[in-house]
Amino acid sequence: MTNQPLTVVQPAESAGTGPQLTLLTKLCGGTSCPTIYRTERDTYVIQGYTVTAETAGLDLPAGEQLVEIPADLLAQAVKAAG
């Protein structure tokens, strides 16, 4: 895992109209750790460690990123989403 911050890239037409985030779960007590948020748009936003498409052997379209999170965080999110 790399410890690089995640940058959200949005199309120009939606700039300034980002999702409203509600904390779902995280693995630490601080503010800088892998976290999963729920949005009002019935989607999830993931804060994690960026993985480059090149190192993963993938070809991603513009605006998409790979994010790595601990398996425990995903398990907690499934329980919290109920």
Backbone hydrogen bonds, N-H to C=O, Kabsch-Sander energy under -0.5 kcal/mol:
donor,donor_aa,acceptor,acceptor_aa,energy
2,T,50,T,-0.7
8,V,6,L,-0.5
10,Q,8,V,-0.5
14,S,11,P,-1.7
15,A,12,A,-1.2
17,T,14,S,-2.2
21,L,19,P,-0.6
22,T,38,R,-2.4
24,L,36,I,-2.6
25,T,36,I,-1.8
27,L,34,P,-1.3
33,C,31,T,-0.5
35,T,47,Q,-1.9
36,I,25,T,-2.8
37,Y,45,V,-2.8
38,R,22,T,-2.9
39,T,43,T,-2.5
40,E,20,Q,-0.7
42,D,39,T,-1.1
45,V,37,Y,-2.1
47,Q,35,T,-3.2
48,G,46,I,-0.6
49,Y,68,E,-2.3
50,T,4,Q,-0.9
50,T,48,G,-0.5
51,V,66,L,-1.9
56,A,52,T,-1.6
57,G,53,A,-0.8
57,G,54,E,-0.8
58,L,53,A,-2.8
60,L,58,L,-0.6
64,E,61,P,-1.8
66,L,51,V,-0.7
68,E,49,Y,-3.2
73,L,70,P,-0.7
74,L,70,P,-1.3
75,A,71,A,-2.2
76,Q,72,D,-2.2
77,A,73,L,-2.2
78,V,74,L,-2.1
79,K,75,A,-1.7
80,A,76,Q,-2.7
81,A,77,A,-2.4
82,G,78,V,-0.9
